[in-house]
Amino acid sequence: MSFEAWAAFAAASTVLLVIPGPTVLLVVSYALGQGWRTALPMAVGVALGDFTAMTLSMLGLGALLATSATLFTALKWIGAAYLVYLGVKLWRAGDTLDAPPRTDAVSAARMLGHAWLVTALNPKSITFFVAFLPAFLDPKADFLTQMLVFETTFLLLAFANAFGYALVASKARRFAGNPHAIGVVNKVGGGLLVSAGVATVTLSGSRS
């Protein structure tokens, strides 16, 4: 695996994690209602959930790589197209963040479990990783090594993203309810996702 492939993966992952989705909405919801104390358990729960979904996805991709290099290459192109699709969808999204405060008192353990369930057991999570990861994997490199590097990178970014969202939401409630600010995030994130999709196609082509 080249440094360029890892850097492209880290950059695309960062953009994807920052974009508000079900997991981010859950984190923001708890943080708006209960403050900064939600940051650590929610971040741990999100990281564990992503670890579950990503591991299942990577194991499936490993089996596919061992079975058919042609199918694996096709999946790479599908993954790049998926990134572009997500970018266009986000660009056209609304300018509101639908995250009502969770004012009910919940223990740290229950918050962690809730975050894990929402992140890991959402079928879209596994589907997303199956479509996303092949664009960065090198069929000629050791699969287990790539799996370890990519999972570690993504989980650290996921933890930091969830932790950051919780802290920001607990301190900046005006931002969470500001349609203009959310609209800017959606537009910037959408543009970056489209760029990431194009970049993965270029990267894949340069390695083939």
Secondary structure, DSSP 8 states (H G I E B T S, - for coil): --HHHHHHHHHHHHHHHHS--HHHHHHHHHHHHHGGGGHHHHHHHHHHHHHHHHHHHHHHHHHHHHH-HHHHHHHHHHHHHHHHHHHHHHHTS-S--------S---HHHHHHHHHHHHHS-HHHHHHHHHHGGGT--TTS-HHHHHHHHHHHHHHHHHHHHHHHHHHHHH-HHHHT-HHHHHHHHHHHHHHHHHHHHHHHHHHHHH-
